[in-house]
Amino acid sequence: MHNLNVNSKQALVVPGDMLFSNAQKNFADIITTPNVNNNVFEFIVQYWAATTYPQESRYDLGNRNIPQNWWTIIYRDVLKDLGEAQNLIAAETPLLDEEKVAQQNRLAIVKVSKAHAYYVLVNTFGDIPYSEALNIENTTPKYDPQRTIYYSLLDSLNDAISNMDLTGESFGSGDLIYDGDMEAWYKFANSLRLRFGILLADIDAARSKKEVEASAPDVFESNDDNAVFNYLTTPPNTNPIWTNLVQSNRNDYVPSNTIINVMNPLNDPRRPFWFTLGPNGTYSGGIYGAGNTFSNFSHMSDKTLAADLPSVIMDYAEVEFLLAEAVERGMNVGGTAAQHYSNAVRASIAYWGGTEAQVATYLANPAVNYVTAAGNYKQKIGTQLWLALYLRSFDEWVHWRRLDAPVLVKPASAITDIPVRYTYPFNEQNLNEVNYTSASQSIGGDAVTTKLFWDR
């Protein structure tokens, strides 16, 4: 008798490469989406202001259960797919030497991707399920200490780098970022190692220095190396910004006055690539934390609203800012802080379409030039990094917490201080109560104001 509850068209076995591709897209989607049910970091780092629904810009995370959605998508749709891909690839029995090398490389790439996804989770929440995560037989996994997880991720990343054979093949077209280019993955993995390492600088200077100096010779060298997820012009493979704002015909966001008021005095050449002119003929931002009338301010540019706008996972500009910081911290990475800083600014402007003449004018501005800009190195680097990471709000949220720059002021109507972590999901509080309670005590309280272990 035919079982009507069985989908006869559903695949019983899925190739590991397909699961890896799916995980890549799911990761790019969740890190890029402006959908306030899932991702409100554009608000938290004050790139955008709200129009009709300002509650998320006032740090109301619970009304839409935002932490739950972020947690679920990364665990279920990214890490679970990566874990299954890893198992399936490891179970293959290649016969030829080049097939064995390709298997080894694919496993190394998956390991890098898993470390990156866990990096996002641990830097969102603190202690999280890690050693017991992703086991369907265990619905109440314990939470591992955030610092233990972070060092494990760094070790895993280093192990993946050491297992890469740059002369071999890997995923080919199944890799939606680098088409299986192992040299590109090697640079990306080392750039991630640089980012992982610098995060430890204030709490473990020796380990930070070791990782940064070891990675520096092999990081991104130009915008050509950027890790970019390329969206298409047709659904369902469009950029989530387009999906949520253009396809959905939503006018929920305008640029914030926070970012516009920094860029305007600098005559920042990236403004026309990011924003339209407002009705008064200038770039104008909505009041951050308030409800704003959409028609009264600048809007997102056609370029940033394009269906096929690429999602930048990591870029050369960020790497150069990190190297500038490394020099200031006394690490041996070559060059001067000013050189790396200028390289970073140049890379960001060039990526968006600016000219070398615009770069030269911008860097000659005393308020931008590394020698004359106001503040200490954290303030100089932090402000320009904040600008360069526009639309990469999660990554900026991490750097803002590290550098305490730029200075962001919470709106008068905010219900909390600016979040430095997400609270744990309601499901964890209700269904995994013992482990949730233990984790909350471990981190110092389940509040958005509880700092993570590296945040000094």
Secondary structure, 3 states (H helix, E strand, C coil): CCCCCCCCCCCCCCCHHHHHHHHHHHHHHHHHCCCCCCCCHHHHCCCEEECCCCHHHHCCCCCCCHHHHHHHHHHHHHHHHHHHHHHHHHCCCCCCHHHHHHHHHHHHHHHHHHHHHHHHHHHHHCCECCCCCCCCCCCCCCCECHHHHHHHHHHHHHHHHHCCCCCCCCCHHHCCCCCCCHHHHHHHHHHHHHHHHHCCCCCCHHHHHHHHHHHHHHCCCCHHHCEEECCCCCCCCCCHHHHHHHHCCCCCEEEEHHHHHHHHHHCCCCHHHHECCCCCCCCCCECCCCCCCHHHCCCECCCCCCCCCCEEEECHHHHHHHHHHHHHCCCCCCCCHHHHHHHHHHHHHHHHCCCHHHHHHHHHCCCCCCCCCCCCHHHHHHHHHHHHCCCCHHHHHHHHHHHCCCCCCCCCCCCCCCCCCCCCCHHHHHHCHHHHHHHHHHHCCCCCCCCCCCCC
